[in-house]
Amino acid sequence: MTGRPPIMVIDSTTRLGSESRDAVVLAGSHCGIYAAYTAARSRARAVILNDAGIGRERAGIAGLKYLQSLGIPAATISHRSARIGDGRDAQSRGVISQANERALSLGIRSGMPAWEAATLLDQHTQKWDGDLPNERESRVVVASDGQASRVVLLDSVSLVEPSDRGQIVVTGSHGGILGGRPETASKVDVFAALYNDADAGIDDAGLTRLPALEARGIAAGTVSAWSARIGDGRSTYEDGFITHMNETARRYRAEIGISARDFVQRMIQAKIERTS
């Protein structure tokens, strides 16, 4: 085929736009359902994402089955081979760990370099004209016992809004900055934020939002990928247990091993104390 877009290398599927239509996408995103949905929404014809340590209920690769149901070939690279949230690192160091049936039928195999896999998919896939299911709810505002603080559950940190400034956000996103850029840790200065640690991964990439937010005076922590489903903000809140935090969160009395609910309550109390 001629006139096809080139292979797109990008840090996050949430940043895909009209230019990715009919492209093969190699992205630093985890391969949870929400990230897979945003890739399909962009009308990509094939997708390679990060397995994010696989984690609870295999949520880190759940997007493979989702994309298979839509007829889109998809694969993941090992989180131990390239930094999550970094498309260029996925291109240069990524190694395939998993693939759906459509990708396997095209010759994608575990252990294959990510760029080789992307090139193969580019050669053997056609544009995708399938129907996309309606987006499920991905942003929920949780009441905080009548307090002024608002807790927002987000499947993706990309859904943070200006109105979330100074509030507490609990996300399904991995805890890695995008492409090594600290400013991508959060679009606005929230009071506190929780992420999924994506099993940390190579270079501890799944934790790099924490120091980036510390530099901005924002409390931040991660929950274990094995305690909560990545890409699911509600699971982060209801199931997650804290694995890492920055110094600001520690100063607000957060602790390793507490539940995400307890973390949130301690952040609410810290905010009350700061404003009283």
VMD Tcl script that draws the C-alpha trace (Angstrom):
set ca {
  {0.00 0.00 0.00}
  {1.15 3.55 -0.65}
  {0.14 6.69 1.16}
  {0.07 5.02 4.55}
  {1.33 7.05 7.54}
  {4.72 6.01 8.92}
  {5.07 3.95 12.08}
  {4.18 6.34 14.91}
  {6.40 6.31 17.98}
  {4.78 8.16 20.87}
  {5.02 8.27 24.66}
  {1.30 7.87 25.38}
  {-1.75 6.75 23.44}
  {-3.72 9.54 25.11}
  {-1.75 11.95 22.91}
  {-2.74 10.35 19.64}
  {-4.64 12.57 17.22}
  {-5.93 12.48 13.67}
  {-2.37 12.07 12.35}
  {-2.32 8.51 13.72}
  {-5.23 7.32 11.61}
  {-4.25 4.09 9.81}
  {-0.81 4.10 11.46}
  {1.03 1.35 13.29}
  {1.48 2.80 16.77}
  {4.41 1.99 19.07}
  {3.69 3.74 22.36}
  {5.08 3.86 25.89}
  {1.63 3.42 27.44}
  {0.60 0.41 29.50}
  {-1.66 -2.04 27.69}
  {-4.66 -1.73 29.97}
  {-8.18 -1.32 28.62}
  {-8.26 2.49 28.66}
  {-4.94 2.88 26.82}
  {-6.04 0.29 24.27}
  {-9.32 2.14 23.84}
  {-7.52 5.43 23.11}
  {-5.34 3.66 20.54}
  {-8.42 2.21 18.84}
  {-10.17 5.57 19.04}
  {-7.32 7.04 17.00}
  {-8.07 4.41 14.29}
  {-4.61 2.84 14.49}
  {-4.33 -0.35 12.41}
  {-1.89 -2.09 14.78}
  {-0.59 -1.29 18.27}
  {2.43 -2.12 20.46}
  {2.34 -1.04 24.11}
  {4.14 -1.78 27.42}
  {3.03 -4.79 29.51}
  {3.40 -2.73 32.73}
  {4.45 -5.80 34.70}
  {1.15 -7.50 33.78}
  {-0.09 -7.19 37.37}
  {-3.42 -7.89 39.00}
  {-5.87 -9.84 36.82}
  {-3.36 -9.38 33.97}
  {-4.65 -5.83 33.62}
  {-1.34 -4.62 32.15}
  {-2.02 -6.65 29.01}
  {-5.84 -6.64 29.06}
  {-5.78 -4.36 26.04}
  {-4.53 -7.22 23.89}
  {-7.83 -9.07 24.25}
  {-9.80 -5.83 23.85}
  {-8.00 -4.98 20.60}
  {-8.34 -8.59 19.40}
  {-12.12 -8.24 19.83}
  {-12.01 -5.23 17.51}
  {-9.85 -7.01 14.95}
  {-6.71 -4.97 15.65}
  {-3.32 -6.74 15.88}
  {-1.56 -5.81 19.11}
  {1.50 -6.75 21.15}
  {3.32 -5.66 24.28}
  {6.95 -5.13 25.15}
  {8.38 -6.22 28.48}
  {8.50 -3.52 31.16}
  {11.94 -4.91 31.95}
  {13.22 -4.14 28.45}
  {12.24 -0.46 28.00}
  {10.97 2.41 30.11}
  {7.22 2.70 30.40}
  {6.00 6.07 29.15}
  {8.92 6.44 26.73}
  {8.18 5.64 23.09}
  {11.73 6.20 21.87}
  {13.09 3.80 24.48}
  {10.46 1.27 23.42}
  {11.70 1.68 19.86}
  {15.37 1.26 20.74}
  {15.31 -1.29 23.57}
  {11.84 -2.83 23.66}
  {11.44 -6.60 23.38}
  {8.08 -8.24 22.67}
  {6.59 -10.13 25.63}
  {2.98 -10.86 24.57}
  {0.80 -10.65 21.46}
  {-2.84 -11.22 20.59}
  {-3.95 -13.84 18.07}
  {-4.13 -11.41 15.16}
  {-0.55 -10.26 15.77}
  {0.68 -13.84 16.24}
  {-0.86 -14.78 12.89}
  {1.31 -12.09 11.28}
  {4.51 -13.50 12.74}
  {4.90 -11.45 15.93}
  {6.69 -13.51 18.58}
  {7.92 -13.15 22.15}
  {11.57 -12.06 22.21}
  {11.34 -10.10 18.95}
  {12.73 -6.54 19.04}
  {9.87 -4.03 19.19}
  {10.96 -2.14 16.09}
  {11.19 -5.35 14.08}
  {7.66 -6.21 15.21}
  {6.38 -2.74 14.32}
  {7.95 -3.00 10.87}
  {6.37 -6.41 10.31}
  {2.95 -5.10 11.34}
  {3.41 -2.13 9.02}
  {4.06 -4.46 6.11}
  {1.15 -6.81 6.73}
  {-1.79 -4.86 8.15}
  {-4.55 -2.94 6.44}
  {-6.45 0.06 7.75}
  {-9.01 -0.69 10.45}
  {-12.66 0.15 9.71}
  {-14.30 -1.50 12.71}
  {-16.87 -0.08 15.11}
  {-15.67 1.26 18.45}
  {-17.76 0.48 21.55}
  {-18.90 3.41 23.66}
  {-16.32 4.66 26.15}
  {-16.96 3.46 29.68}
  {-17.04 5.89 32.58}
  {-13.49 6.93 33.37}
  {-13.83 9.90 35.73}
  {-15.67 9.71 39.06}
  {-15.80 12.40 41.75}
  {-15.95 10.88 45.22}
  {-17.53 12.84 48.10}
  {-15.16 13.29 51.04}
  {-17.34 13.10 54.14}
  {-18.60 16.61 53.64}
  {-15.10 18.10 53.61}
  {-14.04 20.77 51.15}
  {-11.53 18.34 49.66}
  {-12.61 16.49 46.52}
  {-11.27 13.08 45.55}
  {-11.34 12.30 41.84}
  {-10.92 8.78 40.47}
  {-9.46 8.76 36.95}
  {-8.65 5.83 34.70}
  {-5.97 8.05 33.15}
  {-4.10 11.06 34.49}
  {-4.70 12.62 31.07}
  {-8.26 13.26 32.31}
  {-7.11 15.73 34.97}
  {-8.93 19.04 34.53}
  {-8.13 22.61 35.64}
  {-10.84 22.25 38.31}
  {-8.74 19.51 39.93}
  {-6.12 22.03 41.02}
  {-5.51 21.64 44.75}
  {-7.56 18.42 44.93}
  {-6.67 14.74 45.42}
  {-6.55 12.56 42.30}
  {-6.43 8.77 42.27}
  {-5.46 7.48 38.85}
  {-5.11 4.20 37.00}
  {-2.09 5.58 35.13}
  {1.42 4.28 35.57}
  {3.74 6.37 37.72}
  {6.21 7.22 34.97}
  {6.81 10.62 33.40}
  {6.48 10.71 29.63}
  {9.61 10.72 27.52}
  {11.74 11.75 30.49}
  {9.94 15.12 30.79}
  {9.13 16.05 34.43}
  {6.41 18.50 33.40}
  {4.27 15.58 32.22}
  {3.83 14.27 35.78}
  {0.60 16.28 36.13}
  {-1.04 18.94 33.98}
  {-2.14 20.94 37.03}
  {-0.88 21.34 40.59}
  {-3.11 18.93 42.46}
  {-2.69 18.53 46.22}
  {-1.92 14.80 46.05}
  {-1.88 12.05 43.44}
  {-1.80 8.27 43.32}
  {-0.60 6.10 40.44}
  {0.06 2.44 39.65}
  {3.73 1.44 40.00}
  {3.62 -0.78 36.85}
  {5.91 -3.15 38.78}
  {8.55 -0.36 38.62}
  {10.25 -1.80 35.53}
  {13.61 -1.03 33.99}
  {15.33 2.06 35.41}
  {12.45 2.26 37.96}
  {10.59 4.08 35.18}
  {7.19 3.35 36.72}
  {8.04 5.57 39.70}
  {9.48 8.69 38.07}
  {6.43 10.89 38.61}
  {7.14 10.87 42.34}
  {10.34 12.98 42.37}
  {8.94 15.17 39.59}
  {5.91 16.01 41.74}
  {8.06 16.37 44.86}
  {9.85 19.22 43.10}
  {6.45 20.93 42.78}
  {5.46 20.32 46.41}
  {2.80 17.75 45.44}
  {2.34 14.60 47.53}
  {2.44 11.48 45.39}
  {2.53 7.73 45.76}
  {2.08 4.50 43.85}
  {0.11 1.35 44.50}
  {1.34 -2.10 43.58}
  {0.45 -3.31 40.11}
  {-0.32 -6.61 41.83}
  {-2.84 -5.02 44.20}
  {-4.85 -2.91 41.73}
  {-5.70 -3.10 38.05}
  {-3.64 -0.63 36.03}
  {-5.79 1.69 33.92}
  {-8.63 1.54 36.48}
  {-8.83 4.47 38.89}
  {-11.56 2.87 40.96}
  {-9.42 -0.24 41.46}
  {-6.49 1.94 42.53}
  {-8.73 3.46 45.20}
  {-10.58 0.33 46.31}
  {-7.86 -2.33 45.97}
  {-4.49 -0.59 45.99}
  {-1.75 -0.76 48.60}
  {1.05 1.79 48.74}
  {4.49 0.72 47.52}
  {6.33 4.02 47.06}
  {5.84 7.68 47.94}
  {7.69 10.96 47.80}
  {8.87 12.99 50.78}
  {5.87 15.33 50.73}
  {3.49 12.37 51.06}
  {5.63 10.99 53.86}
  {5.47 14.34 55.62}
  {1.68 14.09 55.40}
  {1.94 10.79 57.33}
  {1.56 8.35 54.44}
  {3.26 4.99 54.91}
  {4.36 2.07 52.77}
  {1.84 -0.77 52.98}
  {-1.27 1.23 53.86}
  {-4.29 1.03 51.61}
  {-4.99 3.64 48.95}
  {-8.13 4.58 50.91}
  {-6.00 5.26 53.99}
  {-3.54 7.26 51.89}
  {-6.40 9.41 50.61}
  {-7.77 9.97 54.10}
  {-4.35 11.08 55.33}
  {-4.07 13.48 52.40}
  {-7.50 14.90 53.20}
  {-6.48 15.43 56.82}
  {-3.21 17.05 55.75}
  {-5.08 19.43 53.50}
  {-7.47 20.36 56.31}
  {-4.54 21.02 58.64}
  {-2.81 23.18 56.04}
  {-5.87 25.33 55.42}
  {-7.13 25.64 59.02}
}
mol new
graphics top color blue
foreach p $ca { graphics top sphere $p radius 0.5 }
foreach p [lrange $ca 0 end-1] q [lrange $ca 1 end] { graphics top cylinder $p $q radius 0.2 }
display resetview
